[in-house]
Amino acid sequence: MRGPYREMLLSHRRPSFGPDDLGPSGQRHEEYLNQAIECLEPLCQQNPDVADYRHLLALCYRESTHDFRSTQMTTAIEMLEAICRDFPGNADYRLDLCETYARVDAHASVWMAPDRELARERLEKALAIADELAAQHPYEPNYIVAQVSIHHELGLLSRFATGSPFEPRRDDALQQAEVHYREAWKIQQRLASDYPEVAHHQAWLTVIRHSLAMVLLAQNKQQEARKLLDDSIADLKAMDRSDPQTMFARGFLNRNYMAYAEMLRAAGDVEASREMLGKIQSPGRGPGPDFGGRGPGPDFDGRGLGPEFGGRGLGPDAGGRGFRGGRRGFSESSPPDDQAP
């Protein structure tokens, strides 16, 4: 499909804004999206057999909300499911359905069992599609990126479900999170090896390694967790040296220092814990545990630097972002920005 309707849809695919952003950019985003929907709805009614119109309208509905439980998201899923039934061999349609299933908010979902189950159901459907696409197209990295992202999100959903104030801690959920993190780690290692020139594949290794270390610490598997944190810190230091302007490396290095410090404190080594906290640096401010007088808070100036931190994150699935380059997400063609998305 060519022409203004497609341009209206593509106009909203900006790197870091969503429909509810404040300010002129967010308002324009929402205006363009609404214009695209207004154009596409009658086109779909008049031309029900034109898959491109239905496809674009489904994507517009998806992008118009951040709530995976919303009517818009449900409608987008139903439309994409129908399109995929009509065109089962179209990999692009299947990947869009996969991405739409995966648009869940794991942080919000962990607190209420019905939301958590819906999120898990959709993520498992997304993973099934991603696994099929990766098996059918083993040299297409977008499908492998999707596998990693979904495994990581499933791990996140299980890991934080254990901290709900409404339910007792579940060791089986931690074990389930570990399984998903290990699978994400295994796949991401292959991606980083196959595409060593793609910076964000290397960065994602540190993100997944940190997530795995956290769930291992929660299960008192300190020896392996310590090794993972050591490796992550070494890699992030190298990234920071190679490009000191990259906020990701410095910010995520701080998170690893904080995790390491907490591990040491829990082991009773308070002095070593304080020493580790002293290594925390704020970009442009130099080292210091007081982080410019504000403290090394978990949100890194309120922004967060990982797919599990504050819902922002450097992840394909973080903050409602997609799997593919140009699709509001990282891929083999889009390395990490020098700011947290």
C-alpha positions in Angstrom: 0.0 0.0 0.0 1.4 3.4 -1.0 0.2 7.0 -0.5 -0.9 9.2 2.3 -2.6 6.5 4.4 0.6 4.6 4.9 2.5 7.8 5.6 0.0 8.7 8.3 0.7 5.4 10.0 4.4 5.5 9.6 4.5 9.1 10.9 3.7 7.9 14.4 6.6 5.5 14.6 9.0 7.8 16.5 11.8 6.4 18.7 10.6 7.4 22.2 7.2 9.0 22.3 3.8 7.4 22.8 0.2 8.6 22.4 0.0 9.9 25.9 3.1 12.0 25.9 2.7 15.6 26.9 3.8 18.5 24.7 3.6 19.3 21.0 5.4 16.1 19.8 3.0 13.9 21.8 0.0 15.8 20.6 1.1 15.6 16.9 1.7 11.9 17.4 -1.9 11.4 18.6 -3.3 13.6 15.9 -1.5 11.7 13.1 -2.6 8.4 14.6 -6.2 9.5 14.8 -6.1 10.8 11.2 -4.8 7.5 10.0 -7.6 5.6 11.9 -10.2 7.9 10.5 -8.9 7.3 6.9 -8.5 3.5 7.3 -11.8 2.6 9.0 -14.0 3.5 6.0 -11.4 2.0 3.6 -11.6 -1.3 5.5 -15.4 -1.2 5.4 -15.5 -0.4 1.7 -12.6 -2.8 0.8 -12.8 -5.8 3.2 -10.7 -7.9 1.0 -7.7 -5.6 0.9 -5.4 -7.0 3.6 -3.1 -4.0 3.6 -5.8 -1.7 4.9 -6.8 -4.1 7.6 -3.2 -4.6 8.5 -2.4 -0.9 8.8 -5.6 -0.3 10.8 -4.7 -3.1 13.3 -1.3 -1.5 13.8 -2.9 1.9 14.4 -5.2 0.4 17.0 -2.2 -1.2 18.6 -0.2 2.0 18.7 -3.1 4.0 20.1 -2.8 2.4 23.6 -0.3 1.3 26.1 -2.8 -0.9 28.0 -2.6 -4.5 26.8 -6.1 -5.1 28.4 -7.7 -2.3 26.3 -10.4 -2.7 23.6 -8.0 -1.2 21.1 -5.3 -3.8 21.8 -7.9 -6.7 21.8 -9.3 -5.4 18.5 -5.8 -5.2 17.0 -5.1 -8.8 18.0 -8.3 -10.1 16.6 -7.7 -8.3 13.3 -4.2 -9.6 13.0 -5.2 -13.1 13.9 -7.8 -13.0 11.1 -5.2 -11.6 8.6 -2.7 -14.4 9.6 -5.4 -17.0 9.0 -6.0 -15.6 5.6 -2.3 -15.3 4.8 -0.6 -18.0 6.9 2.6 -17.8 4.8 3.2 -14.0 5.3 6.0 -13.7 7.8 5.5 -9.9 8.2 1.9 -10.4 9.3 2.9 -13.1 11.7 5.7 -11.0 13.2 3.2 -8.1 13.7 0.8 -10.5 15.5 3.7 -11.8 17.6 4.7 -8.2 18.5 1.2 -7.3 19.4 0.7 -10.3 21.6 3.9 -9.3 23.4 2.8 -5.8 24.1 2.2 -6.4 27.8 3.3 -4.5 30.9 4.9 -7.1 33.0 5.4 -4.6 35.9 1.7 -3.8 36.1 0.6 -7.4 35.5 2.4 -9.0 38.4 0.1 -7.5 41.1 -3.2 -9.0 40.0 -3.6 -12.7 39.1 -6.0 -12.2 36.2 -3.8 -9.6 34.5 -0.7 -11.8 35.1 -2.4 -14.8 33.5 -3.6 -12.7 30.5 -0.1 -11.3 30.1 1.5 -14.8 30.3 -1.1 -16.3 27.9 -0.3 -13.6 25.3 3.5 -13.8 25.8 3.3 -17.6 25.3 1.4 -17.1 22.1 4.0 -14.6 21.0 6.8 -17.0 21.8 5.2 -19.8 19.8 5.1 -17.5 16.7 8.7 -16.3 17.2 9.9 -19.8 17.6 8.2 -20.9 14.4 9.6 -17.9 12.5 13.1 -18.4 13.8 13.0 -22.1 12.8 11.7 -21.3 9.3 14.1 -18.3 8.8 17.2 -19.1 10.9 19.3 -16.3 9.3 16.8 -13.5 9.9 17.9 -11.8 13.2 14.6 -10.0 13.8 12.9 -13.3 14.7 15.7 -14.3 17.0 15.5 -10.8 18.7 11.8 -11.5 19.2 12.6 -14.8 20.9 15.1 -13.2 23.3 12.7 -10.3 24.1 9.8 -12.6 24.9 11.8 -15.0 27.0 13.1 -12.0 29.0 9.6 -10.6 29.5 8.3 -14.0 30.6 11.2 -14.2 33.1 10.4 -10.7 34.3 6.7 -11.7 34.8 7.7 -14.7 36.8 10.4 -13.0 38.8 8.4 -10.1 40.0 5.2 -12.1 40.6 7.1 -13.5 43.6 7.1 -10.1 45.2 3.4 -9.4 45.2 2.1 -8.2 48.6 -1.1 -10.2 48.0 0.5 -13.6 47.5 3.2 -15.6 49.3 6.6 -15.9 47.6 6.7 -18.8 45.2 10.0 -20.5 44.6 8.6 -22.3 41.6 8.1 -18.8 40.0 11.7 -17.9 40.6 12.7 -21.2 39.0 10.5 -20.5 36.0 12.1 -17.0 35.7 15.5 -18.6 35.7 14.5 -21.0 32.9 13.4 -18.1 30.7 16.4 -16.0 31.5 18.8 -18.8 30.7 17.1 -19.4 27.4 17.2 -15.7 26.6 20.9 -15.7 27.5 21.7 -18.7 25.3 20.0 -17.2 22.3 21.5 -13.7 22.9 25.0 -15.2 23.1 24.5 -16.7 19.6 23.2 -13.3 18.3 26.2 -11.4 19.8 28.6 -14.0 18.3 27.0 -13.9 14.8 26.7 -10.1 14.7 29.7 -8.8 16.7 29.5 -5.4 15.0 26.0 -4.7 16.4 26.5 -2.9 19.6 23.1 -3.4 21.1 23.5 -7.2 20.9 26.5 -6.9 23.1 24.6 -4.5 25.4 21.7 -7.0 25.7 24.1 -9.6 26.9 24.8 -7.5 30.0 21.0 -6.8 30.5 20.1 -10.5 30.4 23.2 -11.5 32.5 22.1 -9.0 35.2 18.5 -10.3 35.2 19.8 -13.9 35.6 22.1 -12.8 38.4 19.2 -11.2 40.2 17.0 -14.3 40.1 19.9 -16.5 41.1 20.6 -14.2 44.1 16.9 -14.5 45.1 17.4 -18.3 45.2 20.7 -18.0 47.2 22.8 -19.1 44.3 25.5 -16.6 45.1 28.5 -18.2 43.5 27.1 -18.2 39.9 25.4 -14.8 40.5 28.7 -13.3 41.6 30.4 -14.6 38.5 27.7 -13.1 36.2 28.0 -9.8 37.9 31.8 -9.8 37.6 31.5 -10.5 33.9 28.9 -7.9 33.4 30.9 -5.2 35.2 34.0 -6.1 33.1 32.0 -5.8 29.9 30.3 -2.6 30.8 33.6 -1.0 31.8 35.0 -1.9 28.4 31.9 -0.3 26.8 32.2 2.8 28.9 35.9 3.1 27.9 35.2 2.6 24.2 32.5 5.3 24.2 32.4 7.4 27.4 29.4 9.4 26.1 27.1 6.3 26.1 24.8 6.6 29.0 23.7 3.0 28.9 27.1 1.6 29.8 27.6 4.0 32.7 24.0 3.7 34.0 23.8 -0.1 33.8 27.3 -0.4 35.3 25.8 1.5 38.3 23.0 -1.0 38.6 25.5 -3.9 38.6 27.5 -2.1 41.3 24.3 -1.7 43.4 23.4 -5.3 43.0 26.9 -6.4 43.9 26.9 -4.1 47.0 23.6 -5.6 48.1 25.0 -9.1 47.7 28.0 -8.2 49.8 25.9 -6.6 52.4 23.6 -9.6 52.6 26.7 -11.8 53.1 27.8 -9.6 56.0 30.7 -7.8 54.3 29.5 -4.3 55.0 32.8 -2.6 54.3 33.1 -4.2 50.9 29.5 -3.3 50.2 30.3 0.4 50.9 33.4 0.2 48.7 31.3 -1.1 45.8 28.7 1.7 46.3 31.6 4.2 46.1 32.2 3.1 42.5 28.9 4.4 41.4 29.2 7.3 38.9 26.7 9.8 37.5 27.3 10.8 33.9 29.1 14.1 33.9 29.4 14.2 37.7 32.2 11.8 38.4 32.3 9.1 41.0 30.5 9.2 44.3 27.9 7.3 46.3 25.8 10.4 46.9 25.1 10.7 43.1 25.3 14.4 43.1 23.6 14.7 46.4 20.6 12.8 45.3 21.7 9.2 46.0 22.1 6.3 43.5 18.4 5.7 43.3 17.0 2.7 41.4 15.6 4.9 38.6 18.9 6.6 37.6 17.6 10.1 37.7 14.1 8.7 37.4 14.6 7.2 34.0 15.7 3.6 34.4 18.1 1.8 32.1 16.9 -1.7 31.6 13.8 -3.6 30.4 12.8 -4.4 33.9 13.5 -1.0 35.5 10.6 1.4 35.7 9.1 0.2 32.5 11.5 2.2 30.4 14.6 0.2 29.6 16.7 -0.7 26.6 14.6 -3.6 25.6 12.7 -4.6 22.4 9.7 -5.1 24.6 10.2 -2.3 27.0 7.8 0.6 27.3 5.7 -0.8 24.5 8.5 -0.8 22.0 8.7 -3.3 19.1 11.3 -5.8 17.9 12.4 -4.3 14.7 14.5 -1.4 13.6 12.2 1.5 12.6 9.5 -0.1 14.7 10.3 1.8 17.9 12.7 -0.9 18.9 16.2 -2.1 18.6 17.3 -4.6 15.9 20.4 -5.6 14.0 20.2 -2.2 12.3 19.7 0.0 15.4 22.2 0.1 18.2 21.5 1.5 21.6 21.0 5.2 21.9 23.2 7.2 24.2 20.2 7.9 26.4 17.7 5.7 28.1 14.7 5.3 25.9 
